[in-house]
Amino acid sequence: MENKKLHIVCLDVPFPADYGGAIDMFYRIKALHQLGFNLTLHVYDYGRGKHNELNQFGNVIYYSRKRSFLNLFSRRPFIVQTRKNKKLLDNLLKDDFPILFEGIHTTWFLENSEIQNRTTIVRMHNLEDEYYRGLKKNSSFIKQFYFQQEAIKLKKYQAILSKATYILAIKDSDASALKGINSNVLVLPASIPDIHGRFTKVKRFALFHGNLSVPENESAAIWIIEALKNVIDPTFPLIIAGKNPSAKLKKICLKEEIQLVENPDEKALFQLIQEAQIHVLYTSVPSGIKLKLLSCIYSSGKILVNKNMVIGTSLESFCTIANDPKEFKLHYIGLMNDALTNEEFEERSVFINKHFNNARNCQLIQKLLIQADKQEVN
């Protein structure tokens, strides 16, 4: 590969890196830039705005996302159909450089014959049909209908991945599922910010953190409050921390005397994560990898999760796993009198540094592009 030029099609504006998908995209872009890639970023903006911070990585082109309700009736998934933009295709066809599609959301033009003649990589953030089925569980009737229809469309639409040169899954179990569509599936762990945790003395409190404006996270917080409501002790409080909690969650926290930390800045949230004796995490959606779990692993606290949070992630050994509210409660009581050892912290740190090194992991993309380039020459 004579020149390291690469198009990256981003499903959303990847800055600020303040939620899972944006974090994964932003730190991968940063790592690829540090590896010497000349990047052109194609970015869908539908509310997050333009950010000069992205300009340091290369040329940035913004596109609108057409979220008309009429797109709900397309045979393609709404998340794909609304990102169909002829301007993107025109820009991609100005050269023949490789393309990294971030998420199945951005793959509309994989159907284009000229694009199929290029080296194309699709980074799968989730098995999106499973993710949307999971979202259905805690939604209103109208949203349940939308999520169900989107899941059906996504399951069918996944066949488009056979047109890509390579697929990059976020975890092993996702890769296994995708190999039935495309044999060239590899695992690329999530790209994450540098974590500078250190072994420290914890304080007697439990923590759930996340972007509370996301319905999945709000539902998780409410589930945890309900599961633990009879064992939360004033001397060992449960703290819920995160961005933009709803009026509903605020009311529940007030009623149950749960401390709610609204919109903590990065420093305050980091301190909470580092000092919590117990991290409690729950998800009803067994897809992708939860980046908040990684930040908890690089702390000095014990971690209590349900099975969906860790399935297929290789992180199970660092967590206590509960399968229902009763088990969650029992394990929580036990962890109130337990503490992480320095040796356990070091073991977790070594694992994170080994498996979630952005620069080393993103060399996989470089190797794949070199491999594809050699095949074209031959």
Buried (B, 14 or more C-beta within 10 A) or exposed (E): BEEBBBBBBBBBBBBBBEBBBBBBBBBBBBBBBEBEBBBBBBBBBBEBEEBEEBEEBBEBEBBEBEBEEEBEEBEBBBBBBBBBBEEBBEBBEEEEBBBBBBBBBBBBBBEBEEBEEBBBBBBBBBBBBBBBBBBBEBBEEEEBEBBBBBBBBBBEBBEBBEBBBBBBBBBEBBBEBBEEBBEBBBBBBBBBBEBEBEBBEBBEBBBBBBBBBBBBBBBBBBBBBEBBBEBBEEEBBBBBBBBEBEEEBBEBBEEBEBEBBBEBEEEEBBEBBBBBBBBBBBBBBBBBBBBBBBBBBBBBBBBBBBBBBBBBBBBBEBBBBBEEBEBBBEBBEEBBEEEBEEEBBEEBBEBBEEBBBBEEBBBBBBEBBEBBBEEEEE
